[in-house]
Each structure stands twice: as C-alpha cells, then as structure tokens.
Amino acid sequence: MTTAQTSQGSMEARVLYMALELGWNDWTVGFTVGLGQAPRQVSVRARDLQGLLAQIAHAKRRFGLPADAPVHSVYEAGRDGFWLHRFLQVHRVQNVVVDAASIEVNRRYRRSKTDKLDVQKLLTMLVRFVLGETRLWKVVRIPSTEDEVLRQPQRELIALKEERTQHINRMKGLLAGLGLEAVIDHTFPERLLALRQWDGHPVPALLQERLLREFARWAIVQRQIQDLENAEARMVRDDQQRHVAQVRTLMSVRGIGAQSAWLLVHEVFGWRKIGNRRELAALAGLTPTPYHSGQSQREQGISKAGSKRLRWLMVELAWGWVHWQPESALSRWYQARFGQGSARLRKLGIVALARKLLIALWRLVTHGEVPSGAVVADWYRKVTGRCAKRRPVGTMVAG
C-alpha cells in the first residue's frame, strides 16, 4: 500500500505504477505498487495495445488491486511520439512523458544499462514523482493532435532545404574535380554542355549523366520547396486562424521573415503555455549552467538542453537583428557590451542577444509589446511584394 499526498491531507490509496521502455519490436513494461516493492516486468509486442491493456489488468490482479484502481505510467520522449500517451489517457491511465536527458543516472564511466534496469529506474522515479517530488525530472508538454500536425510543413521545409544544399554541394564537388564551377539553377543542363576543361575537352559523358541525374533530384526538391513556400504565403495573406495571426504579428517587425515566423509559431508560441521568461529560455537551451563546487567556480556555457531548431533559429535571428534593427535597445545593448570585443566575445554576446530577443518576441506575440526602438514593417508587402490597400491585421506602431 502506498501513501499519496492530496490537497486535503494524506490518505491511503491503492495505486498501480507502470513504466514502459519502448523498442521497435518489443516493449518492456514494469509494474509496482510502491517503493520497496519488487517490480513485475513483462515483454509486450510493440504497438500491441490490447496486449498492453491485458497486462495492466493482470498486474492489478497480481498485486491484489481492484479493477478500477488508478494507474500512473511513464515513458521517455522519443521516436514513438505522443500517440501512446493519448491512448493511455483515453483508457484512464494518468501518463507522463519525460525528457530522457533529465532522468537520474549513475555517473560512473562504465555502468550497466539494460531495458530492465531502465524500467526499474523509471518506476522508482515515477513513485517519487506521484508522491510529490515534482521537480524530479522534466515532463514534456504534449501538443494537441492538430498542433502536432501543423508543425509538419515547416519541419519538412527545413529538411528539404538541407537536402537541396546536399545536391548543390555534390554537383559543385564533382565539377571541382575537373577544375570547373557553375551556378546551380534551372539553366544548369544547358551550361553543362558548354563547360570545358583546362585542355579544352568537355565534361566526360558518364560524369555528365551523373550530374544530370543529380540535377533532376535537385529540381524535384526545389519544386517541393517552392510549393510549400507558396502555400504558406497564401495562408499568411488570406487565412484568419489564430496561429496565422501570430505569424503576421512577427512578420510586422523588420528582420523577421516568413520562415522564421512560422517556425517560432509552430514550435513555441502557437501552442505552448509558457509561464515566464526562464521557462522560455530553457525551452531553447539558452540558460546558463554555472558550476560552483567548493573553491571552484566557473560558467560552463548554455545548457543546449532545449529545442535545437529553436536555438539555431534564434542565433540566426540575433545576427540579423543587429543588422536590420541597429537602433533598437537590444542592438545598442549588444554593441555596448560585445560590439568592440574579439570575434569570440561577439559570438558569446550573440547567444545572450538571442535569449533576450526570444523573450522580446514572446512578449510581442502574447502582449503586443513591440521591442523597444524596433522598426515595424508591412507583413503584406513581405508576402506579396506590394503594399496593402488597407491597414493589414497585425501591423503595429513602434512604442
């Protein structure tokens, strides 16, 4: 029997705790009823949901719990996403998804690690978490199904642009082996035929064939990128949904383009409930990590524990902010603190600016506070290339 703390005081409650270690072929599932209780571990075929429910019912009988006893469960965030969390919630299982990097581990250089040991550790921490140690690990905030789907076009666009760069670099590398260079665009096949090596010979036929096949793959990716960008531009221009209005608000500031605005909205501002600026900075992995032990005191740099996409975007936006918003308060702060320093100091300063800029954009989206000294822009012109005939939604006046 375990003791659960409630707002009315302490009470005895019979609870089943479950931890899942998710593999591709099999899931390792552990059950217990409290600290000090030897866990029961079983293997379930991956994605066998009826088998998982049957094991939960069997565990209740095994531990002498009633059929309607509450169940708390946990698994690590990863490849399987959040569909299992939604399934468990529907079946009245109080599930949490946790960040794997926040789980306590043995710090020895060599330590035993198996699925069974991982499940035992998850079970122990789950019991402690339910009994009140809420800061024991980091719980992942689960997006709705609609919000999760909305993130896909922007993530696909990022992946396609990376793939496009790979095709371009591959073609340029093949030409560089012959001492040649060429701009990769839709006219590349015609210009390829005109290229000549140092001795006047054309590009070898087999190499030409390979380059043309590579170009065909580049053309497919380029067309998909244009289709996605055109679809997003039409949404910004015509759609009236809340998340699109947030995109317009961000684009109403000089230096924030459509792709950056979409990524910020879909990854952060559109669905996450951010309590304060510390939570926001932690989400991007832009929080400091001091090391104070005895007489040793040093700063280890930013944590890098948050979203890699968001952190990369904010650093890029920070460099752009210094260029496009030189008279803003944030840019003046950066120039005063880091602008006259070494290249390394300026790079450190841009990370600090990225954190401040992220907080400023959050306040812009949530409270309409334009960053101090920032110059506003016409989001409609950014999308269409022409000025709006009427005052567009999301246009602001600098404060």
C-alpha positions in Angstrom: 0.0 0.0 0.0 1.3 3.4 -0.9 0.7 6.8 0.6 -0.4 9.6 -1.8 -0.4 13.3 -0.7 -3.6 15.3 -1.7 -4.8 18.8 -1.1 -7.0 17.5 1.8 -4.1 15.9 3.5 -2.6 12.4 3.5 -4.7 9.4 2.6 -4.1 5.7 1.8 -4.5 4.9 -1.8 -4.0 1.7 -3.8 -2.2 2.7 -7.0 -0.6 0.7 -9.8 2.6 2.2 -11.2 3.7 1.4 -14.8 6.8 2.2 -16.7 7.4 1.5 -20.4 10.7 1.1 -22.3 9.7 1.4 -25.9 11.6 -0.6 -28.5 10.8 -1.2 -32.2 9.9 -4.9 -31.9 9.1 -5.2 -28.2 8.1 -3.1 -25.2 9.5 -3.8 -21.8 6.7 -3.0 -19.2 7.3 -2.8 -15.5 4.6 -2.7 -12.7 4.8 -2.0 -9.0 2.6 -0.7 -6.2 5.2 1.4 -4.3 8.7 1.9 -3.1 10.4 -1.2 -1.8 8.0 -3.4 -3.8 9.8 -5.7 -6.3 8.6 -4.8 -9.7 6.9 -7.2 -12.1 8.4 -7.0 -15.6 6.9 -8.4 -18.8 7.6 -8.0 -22.5 4.8 -6.9 -24.9 4.9 -6.9 -28.6 5.4 -3.3 -29.8 2.2 -1.4 -30.6 0.1 -4.3 -29.3 -2.4 -2.1 -27.4 -4.8 -4.8 -26.4 -1.9 -6.9 -25.0 -0.8 -3.8 -23.0 -4.3 -3.4 -21.5 -4.4 -7.1 -20.7 -1.1 -6.8 -18.9 -2.4 -3.9 -16.8 -5.5 -5.9 -15.8 -3.3 -8.9 -15.0 -1.0 -6.7 -12.9 -3.9 -5.4 -10.8 -5.0 -8.9 -10.1 -1.4 -9.9 -9.3 -0.9 -7.1 -6.8 -4.4 -7.5 -5.3 -5.8 -4.2 -6.6 -9.4 -3.6 -7.6 -10.2 -3.4 -11.3 -10.8 0.3 -11.1 -7.6 1.1 -9.2 -5.9 4.2 -10.6 -2.9 3.7 -12.8 0.1 6.0 -13.2 2.5 5.5 -16.1 5.6 7.0 -17.7 7.8 6.6 -20.7 10.6 8.6 -22.3 10.0 11.0 -25.1 11.4 9.7 -28.4 10.7 8.3 -31.8 7.2 6.9 -30.8 5.9 10.4 -30.2 2.7 11.1 -28.2 0.1 8.7 -29.7 0.6 6.2 -26.9 0.2 9.0 -24.4 -3.2 9.8 -25.9 -4.2 6.2 -26.0 -3.4 5.8 -22.3 -5.2 8.9 -21.3 -8.4 7.7 -23.1 -8.2 4.5 -21.0 -7.9 6.5 -17.8 -4.2 5.9 -17.3 -2.5 9.0 -15.9 0.6 9.1 -18.1 3.5 11.4 -18.2 6.1 11.7 -21.0 9.5 12.7 -19.7 12.7 14.1 -21.2 15.2 11.3 -21.3 18.1 13.6 -20.6 16.5 14.7 -17.2 16.5 11.1 -15.8 19.0 10.4 -13.0 21.8 8.1 -14.0 24.9 6.6 -12.4 27.8 8.9 -13.1 30.4 6.2 -13.3 32.3 5.9 -16.6 31.1 2.3 -17.1 27.6 1.4 -15.8 25.2 -1.4 -16.6 22.4 -0.3 -18.9 19.6 -2.6 -20.0 15.9 -2.2 -20.7 15.0 -3.9 -17.4 17.3 -1.6 -15.4 15.9 1.4 -17.2 12.3 0.3 -16.3 13.2 -0.2 -12.7 14.7 3.3 -12.5 11.6 4.8 -14.2 9.3 3.0 -11.8 11.2 4.3 -8.8 11.2 7.9 -10.1 7.5 7.6 -11.0 6.5 6.7 -7.5 8.6 9.6 -6.1 7.0 11.9 -8.7 3.5 10.9 -7.8 4.2 11.3 -4.1 5.2 14.9 -4.6 8.8 15.2 -6.0 7.5 17.2 -9.0 11.0 18.6 -9.9 12.5 15.1 -10.1 12.6 15.2 -13.9 11.3 17.3 -16.8 7.8 16.5 -18.0 7.2 17.1 -21.7 4.2 19.3 -22.6 2.1 17.3 -25.0 0.7 19.2 -28.1 -2.7 18.5 -29.4 -3.1 16.4 -32.5 -3.9 19.5 -34.5 -0.8 21.4 -33.2 1.4 18.4 -33.9 0.2 18.2 -37.5 0.7 21.9 -38.1 4.4 21.6 -37.3 5.0 19.2 -40.2 5.1 21.6 -43.2 7.8 23.8 -41.6 9.9 20.8 -40.5 9.6 19.3 -44.0 10.7 22.6 -45.4 13.8 22.6 -43.3 14.6 19.1 -44.3 14.1 19.8 -48.0 16.4 22.9 -47.8 19.1 20.7 -46.2 18.6 18.1 -49.0 18.8 20.9 -51.6 22.1 22.0 -50.2 23.5 18.5 -50.3 22.6 18.2 -54.0 24.2 21.5 -54.8 27.4 20.7 -52.9 27.6 17.3 -54.6 27.3 18.8 -58.1 29.8 21.5 -57.4 32.2 19.0 -55.9 32.0 16.8 -59.0 32.8 19.8 -61.2 35.6 21.0 -58.9 37.3 17.7 -59.6 37.8 18.9 -63.2 38.7 22.5 -62.2 35.2 23.7 -63.2 32.5 25.7 -61.5 28.9 26.5 -62.3 25.8 28.1 -60.7 23.1 25.6 -60.0 19.8 26.8 -61.3 17.2 25.7 -63.9 19.6 26.5 -66.8 22.3 24.2 -65.5 21.8 21.4 -68.1 22.4 23.9 -71.0 25.5 25.4 -69.4 26.9 21.9 -68.5 27.2 21.2 -72.2 29.3 24.3 -72.8 31.7 23.7 -69.9 35.3 22.9 -71.0 38.2 21.5 -69.0 41.7 23.1 -68.9 42.7 21.2 -72.1 39.5 22.2 -74.0 37.8 18.8 -73.6 34.1 18.8 -72.5 32.9 17.2 -69.3 33.1 13.3 -69.7 29.9 11.7 -70.9 29.5 9.4 -67.8 30.1 12.3 -65.5 27.6 14.4 -67.4 25.0 11.7 -66.9 25.6 11.6 -63.2 25.4 15.4 -62.9 22.1 15.4 -64.8 20.6 12.8 -62.6 21.7 14.8 -59.6 20.2 17.9 -61.1 16.9 16.1 -61.7 16.8 15.2 -57.9 17.7 18.9 -57.1 14.8 20.1 -59.4 12.3 17.8 -57.6 13.4 19.2 -54.2 13.4 22.8 -55.5 9.8 22.4 -56.8 8.6 20.9 -53.5 10.2 23.8 -51.6 8.5 26.4 -53.8 5.2 24.6 -53.4 5.4 24.7 -49.6 6.6 28.3 -49.5 3.7 29.3 -51.9 1.2 27.5 -49.7 2.5 29.3 -46.6 2.4 32.7 -48.3 -1.3 32.1 -49.3 -2.1 31.3 -45.7 -0.4 34.4 -44.4 -2.3 36.5 -46.9 -5.8 35.0 -46.7 -6.2 32.8 -43.6 -7.7 34.2 -40.4 -6.7 31.4 -37.9 -5.1 32.4 -34.6 -1.7 30.9 -35.4 -1.6 32.7 -38.8 -2.4 36.0 -37.0 0.7 35.3 -34.8 2.8 34.8 -37.9 1.6 38.2 -39.2 2.4 39.8 -35.9 6.0 38.5 -36.0 6.4 39.5 -39.7 5.3 43.0 -38.8 8.8 43.6 -37.3 11.7 44.3 -39.7 14.2 41.4 -39.8 11.6 38.7 -39.2 10.7 36.8 -42.3 8.0 34.3 -43.1 10.0 31.1 -42.5 11.3 32.4 -39.1 7.8 33.5 -38.0 6.3 30.1 -39.0 8.9 28.2 -37.1 8.5 30.3 -34.0 4.7 30.0 -34.0 4.6 26.2 -34.7 7.4 25.2 -32.4 6.8 27.6 -29.5 4.2 30.4 -29.5 1.3 28.7 -31.2 0.5 26.1 -28.5 2.9 26.0 -25.6 1.8 27.6 -22.3 4.9 29.5 -21.2 4.8 30.7 -17.6 7.8 33.0 -17.6 11.0 34.0 -19.4 13.1 31.3 -17.6 10.9 28.6 -19.0 11.1 30.1 -22.4 14.9 30.3 -22.3 15.1 26.7 -21.0 13.0 25.6 -23.9 15.6 26.9 -26.3 18.5 25.6 -24.3 19.8 29.2 -23.8 20.0 29.0 -20.0 23.4 29.4 -18.2 25.0 26.4 -16.4 27.1 27.6 -13.6 29.5 25.2 -11.8 30.1 26.1 -8.1 31.8 23.4 -6.0 34.0 24.4 -3.1 36.5 26.9 -4.3 35.9 26.1 -8.0 33.5 28.5 -9.7 33.1 28.7 -13.5 30.5 29.1 -16.1 30.0 26.1 -18.4 28.1 27.9 -21.2 24.5 27.5 -22.2 22.8 24.2 -21.4 21.8 23.3 -25.0 19.1 21.1 -23.5 16.1 22.5 -25.4 14.9 22.6 -28.9 17.9 22.5 -31.4 15.7 24.1 -34.1 14.7 27.0 -31.9 18.2 27.6 -30.6 19.6 27.6 -34.2 16.9 30.0 -35.4 17.3 32.5 -32.6 21.1 32.7 -33.1 20.5 33.4 -36.8 17.8 36.0 -36.0 20.1 37.6 -33.4 22.7 38.2 -36.1 20.0 39.6 -38.4 18.6 41.7 -35.6 21.9 43.6 -35.2 21.9 44.3 -38.9 18.2 45.2 -39.6 17.5 46.8 -36.2 20.7 48.7 -35.3 18.8 51.5 -33.4 16.8 49.1 -31.2 17.5 48.8 -27.5 18.6 45.2 -27.9 21.2 46.1 -30.6 22.5 49.0 -28.6 22.9 46.7 -25.6 24.8 44.2 -27.7 27.1 46.8 -29.3 27.9 48.4 -25.9 28.7 45.0 -24.3 30.2 43.0 -27.1 30.5 45.0 -30.3 34.1 46.2 -29.8 35.4 42.9 -28.4 37.1 40.0 -30.1 35.4 37.6 -32.5 34.9 35.0 -29.7 33.4 37.7 -27.4 31.0 38.8 -30.2 29.9 35.2 -30.7 29.2 34.8 -27.0 27.3 38.0 -27.0 25.1 37.0 -29.9 23.9 34.0 -27.8 23.0 36.3 -25.0 21.2 38.5 -27.5 19.4 35.5 -28.9 17.9 34.8 -25.4 16.8 38.4 -25.0 15.3 38.5 -28.5 13.3 35.3 -27.9 11.8 36.8 -24.8 11.1 40.1 -26.6 9.3 38.2 -29.4 7.3 36.2 -26.9 6.1 39.4 -25.3 5.3 40.8 -28.8 3.1 37.8 -29.6 1.4 37.4 -26.2 1.0 41.1 -25.1 1.6 43.1 -28.2 4.7 44.8 -26.8 6.9 45.9 -29.7 10.6 45.6 -28.8 11.9 49.0 -27.7 13.2 51.0 -30.6 12.3 48.4 -33.2 11.2 49.4 -36.6 8.0 47.8 -37.8 7.3 46.6 -41.3 4.4 45.7 -43.6 3.9 42.0 -43.4 1.6 42.1 -46.5 4.4 43.5 -48.6 6.8 40.8 -47.4 4.4 38.2 -48.7 3.1 39.7 -51.9 5.8 42.3 -52.8 3.3 45.2 -52.8 1.7 47.4 -50.2 -1.7 46.6 -48.8 -4.6 48.9 -49.8 -5.9 48.8 -46.2 -4.2 48.6 -42.8 -3.3 44.9 -42.5 -4.0 42.8 -39.5 -1.0 42.5 -37.2 0.6 45.9 -38.2 1.8 47.8 -35.2 3.2 51.2 -34.3 6.5 51.2 -32.6 6.5 52.2 -29.0 
